[in-house]
Amino acid sequence: MSGSPVPSRRTLLKGAAAVPAAGLGLAACSGPSESEGPVDVGPETEVPKGGAKLYRKHNVVVGRDSAGTLKAFSTICTHAQCPIAKLDGTTLTCTCHGSQFDATTGKVLHSPATEPLKELPVQAKNGRIVANPSA
């Protein structure tokens, strides 16, 4: 007989149950796969001057400055790669760890994130907003 103790059936079952649960925890902080190429996210009228609109389906936020220029950013948090799903005015909040970003500039407003959101190509075409989440 070897000097190593043999684990009980209960111990083995507990370990087997923990493996899928650990995988779910990792999946919760990873965003959905990005779209391929430019996507029509919505009407240009949805984004007012000085405002922003969150497009959760595409993980994109589009903001418009006071001059009317559109800017788009990825809404995958730069801290732990969680998809950001909350926009209040022009402040994006990641519900995973509380990081906050300015939706019109992509800049970090509140840690733990330290890097700004990734800026994405965006343009208005025929009254529609076209952004490229995979850029």
C-alpha positions as CSV (number, residue, x, y, z in Angstrom):
1,M,0.0,0.0,0.0
2,S,1.3,3.5,-0.8
3,G,1.5,6.3,1.8
4,S,-1.0,8.5,-0.1
5,P,-4.6,8.6,1.3
6,V,-7.3,7.6,-1.2
7,P,-9.9,10.4,-1.6
8,S,-13.5,9.4,-0.7
9,R,-16.3,9.3,-3.2
10,R,-17.8,12.4,-1.7
11,T,-14.5,14.4,-2.1
12,L,-14.3,13.4,-5.7
13,L,-17.9,14.4,-6.4
14,K,-17.4,17.8,-4.7
15,G,-14.3,18.4,-6.9
16,A,-16.2,17.4,-10.1
17,A,-19.0,19.8,-9.2
18,A,-16.7,22.7,-8.7
19,V,-15.1,22.5,-12.2
20,P,-18.2,23.5,-14.2
21,A,-19.0,26.2,-11.6
22,A,-15.5,27.7,-12.0
23,G,-16.0,27.8,-15.7
24,L,-19.3,29.7,-15.3
25,G,-17.5,32.3,-13.2
26,L,-14.9,32.8,-16.0
27,A,-17.7,33.0,-18.6
28,A,-19.5,35.7,-16.6
29,C,-16.6,38.1,-17.0
30,S,-15.9,37.4,-20.7
31,G,-18.0,39.3,-23.2
32,P,-19.9,37.8,-26.1
33,S,-17.9,37.3,-29.2
34,E,-17.5,40.5,-31.2
35,S,-19.4,40.9,-34.5
36,E,-17.6,40.7,-37.7
37,G,-17.3,44.0,-39.6
38,P,-19.4,47.2,-39.4
39,V,-22.9,46.9,-38.1
40,D,-25.9,49.2,-38.3
41,V,-26.7,49.9,-34.6
42,G,-29.6,52.2,-35.0
43,P,-31.0,55.6,-36.2
44,E,-28.7,58.6,-35.9
45,T,-31.5,60.4,-34.1
46,E,-31.1,58.1,-31.1
47,V,-27.9,59.9,-30.0
48,P,-28.6,63.5,-29.0
49,K,-25.9,66.2,-28.9
50,G,-24.0,65.9,-25.5
51,G,-25.6,62.4,-25.0
52,A,-24.9,58.7,-25.5
53,K,-26.7,55.5,-26.4
54,L,-25.7,52.0,-25.3
55,Y,-26.1,49.2,-27.8
56,R,-25.8,46.1,-25.7
57,K,-26.3,43.6,-28.5
58,H,-23.2,44.9,-30.2
59,N,-21.2,45.9,-27.1
60,V,-21.0,49.4,-28.4
61,V,-21.7,52.8,-26.9
62,V,-22.1,55.8,-29.2
63,G,-21.7,59.4,-27.9
64,R,-22.2,62.7,-29.6
65,D,-20.3,65.8,-28.5
66,S,-21.9,69.3,-28.4
67,A,-20.7,70.0,-32.0
68,G,-22.6,66.8,-33.2
69,T,-19.5,64.6,-33.8
70,L,-20.2,60.9,-33.2
71,K,-17.7,58.7,-31.3
72,A,-18.1,55.0,-30.5
73,F,-16.4,52.8,-27.9
74,S,-16.3,49.1,-27.1
75,T,-18.4,48.4,-23.9
76,I,-16.1,45.6,-22.9
77,C,-14.6,46.7,-19.6
78,T,-10.8,47.2,-19.7
79,H,-10.5,45.9,-16.1
80,A,-11.9,42.3,-16.3
81,Q,-13.4,42.1,-19.8
82,C,-17.0,42.1,-18.5
83,P,-19.7,43.5,-20.9
84,I,-20.9,46.9,-19.6
85,A,-24.7,47.0,-19.5
86,K,-25.5,50.2,-17.6
87,L,-25.6,53.7,-19.0
88,D,-26.8,56.7,-16.8
89,G,-26.6,59.9,-18.8
90,T,-23.1,59.7,-20.2
91,T,-21.6,57.5,-17.5
92,L,-21.1,53.8,-18.2
93,T,-20.9,51.5,-15.1
94,C,-19.5,48.0,-15.2
95,T,-21.6,45.9,-12.8
96,C,-18.8,43.3,-12.4
97,H,-16.5,45.5,-10.3
98,G,-17.8,49.1,-10.4
99,S,-15.5,50.7,-13.0
100,Q,-17.0,53.8,-14.6
101,F,-16.3,55.4,-18.0
102,D,-17.3,58.5,-19.8
103,A,-19.4,57.3,-22.8
104,T,-18.4,60.4,-24.9
105,T,-14.6,60.1,-24.4
106,G,-14.0,56.5,-23.2
107,K,-12.0,57.8,-20.3
108,V,-12.0,56.1,-16.9
109,L,-14.0,57.9,-14.3
110,H,-13.8,55.4,-11.4
111,S,-11.4,52.4,-10.8
112,P,-10.6,49.6,-10.7
113,A,-10.2,50.0,-14.5
114,T,-7.2,52.1,-15.4
115,E,-7.3,51.9,-19.2
116,P,-9.9,53.8,-21.3
117,L,-12.4,52.0,-23.4
118,K,-11.3,51.0,-26.9
119,E,-12.4,53.6,-29.5
120,L,-14.2,52.1,-32.5
121,P,-14.8,53.4,-36.1
122,V,-18.2,55.0,-36.4
123,Q,-20.1,57.0,-39.0
124,A,-23.5,58.2,-40.0
125,K,-24.8,56.7,-43.3
126,N,-28.2,57.5,-44.6
127,G,-29.5,58.5,-41.2
128,R,-28.2,55.4,-39.5
129,I,-25.2,54.8,-37.2
130,V,-22.7,52.3,-38.4
131,A,-20.0,51.2,-36.0
132,N,-17.4,48.5,-36.2
133,P,-17.2,46.5,-32.9
134,S,-14.5,44.1,-34.3
135,A,-12.1,46.9,-35.3
